[in-house]
Every structure is written in C-alpha cells, then in structure tokens.
Amino acid sequence: MALLRDPSFEARMSYIRSSGRLNSRVAVAIEWTDAGRSLRAEGCTVDIGAKGCLAVVPQGFAVGQKLRVVNLINQISCEAVLVWRGHEGRTGWELGLELHDPSFDFWGLDF
C-alpha cells in the first residue's frame, strides 16, 4: 500500500491515458499561427485515441503549444495542445497531441 501513497507513483498515474489507443496511420495536418500568419504542416499518425494521437510531423513545436489538427481523410478539424514531443526522425518529430472536444466522428471510429 505504501506504493499507492508514493508521490512519484501518483504523478506517473496521473499521466496514464484515459482511453485506449489504436495503431492507425491517418494523414493529418497541423495548423498554427505565428506572428499573425497561419501555417500548416502535414504528416501522419502512428496511433489514435478518442482524446488524442501520436503523430509524426516535419515541424517541431513547444510542449503546451495550442494547435489545430485536421484529419485529411474526412476534413474534420479539432483544437489540440501538444502534451509530449519525442525524437526527430527521418520524417519529422514525434508529437503527442491532446484533442479538445473532438467530434464523435473525428477519426471515423468508435472508441
């Protein structure tokens, strides 16, 4: 029981995903504004979930940055925030994105 009261355990548990993920490659665009200009980078997901995704995009962002994710298959978009940035690979940066109030059909799947 001492493990359950350990602050480091509680901190780790607070970051566990609230829903499952599905390995799925979906073409996405990430949109943001910089100095009043609208910018866009296109990439694809590695996995998706009801409230977020892991995407690879050829643009790095700061954790906490507000972005817009566009599902390029169905053209549905959703506000998001970057919650994790991984390594830069050959095709771009690994980005952990949390979706804010996505429509039920954002990914075209039921979770």
C-alpha positions, 0 to 999 in steps of 0.5 A: 500500500505504501506504493499507492501513497508514493508521490512519484507513483501518483504523478506517473498515474496521473499521466496514464491515458484515459482511453485506449489507443489504436495503431492507425496511420491517418494523414493529418495536418497541423495548423498554427499561427505565428506572428499573425500568419497561419501555417500548416504542416502535414504528416501522419499518425502512428496511433489514435485515441478518442482524446488524442494521437501520436503523430509524426510531423516535419515541424517541431513545436513547444510542449503546451503549444495550442494547435489545430489538427485536421484529419485529411481523410474526412476534413474534420478539424479539432483544437489540440495542445501538444502534451509530449514531443519525442525524437526527430526522425527521418520524417519529422518529430514525434508529437503527442497531441491532446484533442479538445472536444473532438467530434464523435466522428473525428477519426471515423471510429468508435472508441 
